[in-house]
Amino acid sequence: DRGSVQNSPKLYDVEYLMPVSLGTPSQQLNLDLDTGSSDLWVFSTLLKESMVNGQTLYNPNASTTSDKMEGYTWKITYGDQSYSSGDVYIDTVTIGDLTVSTQAVEAAKVVSEEFTADSDNDGLVGLGFGIINTVQPYKQKTFFEKAMPGLDSPVFTADLKAGAPGRYNFGYIDDDAYSGNITYVPVNSTDGFWRWVSPGFQVGSAGSFNSTRIHGIADTGTTLLLLPDSVCDAFYSQIASAEYEPSQGGYTFECGDPTVPDFYFGTANGQMIRIPGSYMSYSKTDTGSSRCFGGMQSDSGVGFTIWGDVALKAAFVVFDQGSEQLGWAEK
Ligand SMILES: O=C(Cc1ccccc1)Nn1cnc2ccccc21
C-alpha cells in the first residue's frame, strides 16, 4: 500500500498543512504533519467556543465509526510552550488515499492561544516515534506506525518547497522528486525524535568546511533552523547588516542585503545540502521595517539543533522508520 498528499505552505512558510479525512462520513481537516511530536490531535466540538477561531472541528458524534476510549486522556506541551489536551477516540483516518481504520484521534478540549490564533490549522499529525505519545493510561501509535505494516516500504518522505506546494509520500520513494543520490544517516529514536548527527557545515560556496558534529532533530513542525551559537556566529558574521537584536529575539539583517550567503550542512559521505541564502530572510521584523528576521537562529534555548522547515525545504527527506535512518537528497 502507499499514499501521497500535497502540502501547502502558509505565509512565510511558517507551517505546511495537508488535507486529512476523519470518520464516517468523512470530515476533512487541514493538519500540520509534525515529525517533532507523536500525537495526532484535532480541533473538536468538545472545545469551548472561545478557543475556536475559524478552525474546522472534528465531531466524533457525527462519525458512525468513532469509538470513545473511556478514561483515556492526552496533554501535550511543545517546545515553544504552546499546549493542547483532551479526550481520545478511535476512528478511521485517511491521508492521501492511505487509510488507517483504527487510529487514535485525540480530540481537543483545551488549546493554548497560539493554536486558537492559527485559524488555518485544525490540528497536528505527529510522525515522531510513538514512545513519546502523550495518551494516558496507555500511549498510542502514530498514524505511520499503524500504517507501516501494510506499506510497500516502511518509509515516508517530505518534499517541502519555498513558497509553493510540496508533497508527503507514504510507503515509497518517488525517484522523480529529487536529483543525485539519497545519502542516509543513522537515527537515534530513544527520545522519540528523528535525531541524527551532521558532520559539519560551510558558509558560502567559497567557504571552508567546518568539521564539527551537530546533534539535532529533523522537525517539520518547527519553522526555523535552530543551530549552535558558534554556527550562527559564523554565518551572520558574513552578512554586512546582520545584528543580534535581543528586542526582536534573535539575529536580523537588512532584507535586501546582497551579502547573505548560502549555508551548507553535511549529511554523510561528503554530501552537503545547500540552503539558498534567500531562505534565510524569514520575515520582516515589523510592519514597514526594512529588516528581516533570520531563518537561522540559536538553539541555545533548546539544548539540541532543530533542522526545521528552513532546512528541510532545501532537500528531499526520507524518514525511514523501518531501518531508523534519514535519507537526504538535493532536488
Ligand atoms: O516547539 C517547537 C520549536 C521549539 C521551540 C523552542 C524549544 C524547542 C522547540 N517546535 N514544534 C514542533 N512541533 C510543534 C507543534 C506545535 C508548536 C511547536 C512545535
The ligand as an SDF file (V2000), in Angstrom:
LIG
                    3D

 19 21  0  0  0  0  0  0  0  0999 V2000
    8.1690   23.8430   19.6190 O   0  0  0  0  0  0  0  0  0  0  0  0
    8.8390   23.8170   18.6200 C   0  0  0  0  0  0  0  0  0  0  0  0
   10.1380   24.5690   18.4510 C   0  0  0  0  0  0  0  0  0  0  0  0
   10.8770   24.6890   19.6960 C   0  0  0  0  0  0  0  0  0  0  0  0
   10.9760   25.9490   20.2620 C   0  0  0  0  0  0  0  0  0  0  0  0
   11.6880   26.0710   21.4460 C   0  0  0  0  0  0  0  0  0  0  0  0
   12.2340   24.9490   22.0340 C   0  0  0  0  0  0  0  0  0  0  0  0
   12.1130   23.6980   21.4520 C   0  0  0  0  0  0  0  0  0  0  0  0
   11.4200   23.5560   20.2760 C   0  0  0  0  0  0  0  0  0  0  0  0
    8.5360   23.1220   17.5160 N   0  0  0  0  0  0  0  0  0  0  0  0
    7.4090   22.4070   17.3850 N   0  0  0  0  0  0  0  0  0  0  0  0
    7.4010   21.1330   16.9340 C   0  0  0  0  0  0  0  0  0  0  0  0
    6.1590   20.7150   16.8620 N   0  0  0  0  0  0  0  0  0  0  0  0
    5.3400   21.7160   17.2420 C   0  0  0  0  0  0  0  0  0  0  0  0
    3.9500   21.7800   17.3230 C   0  0  0  0  0  0  0  0  0  0  0  0
    3.3730   22.9630   17.7750 C   0  0  0  0  0  0  0  0  0  0  0  0
    4.1650   24.0410   18.1330 C   0  0  0  0  0  0  0  0  0  0  0  0
    5.5670   23.9960   18.0310 C   0  0  0  0  0  0  0  0  0  0  0  0
    6.1250   22.8160   17.5890 C   0  0  0  0  0  0  0  0  0  0  0  0
  1  2  2  0
  2  3  1  0
  2 10  1  0
  3  4  1  0
  4  5  1  0
  4  9  2  0
  5  6  2  0
  6  7  1  0
  7  8  2  0
  8  9  1  0
 10 11  1  0
 11 12  1  0
 11 19  1  0
 12 13  2  0
 13 14  1  0
 14 15  1  0
 14 19  2  0
 15 16  2  0
 16 17  1  0
 17 18  2  0
 18 19  1  0
M  END
$$$$
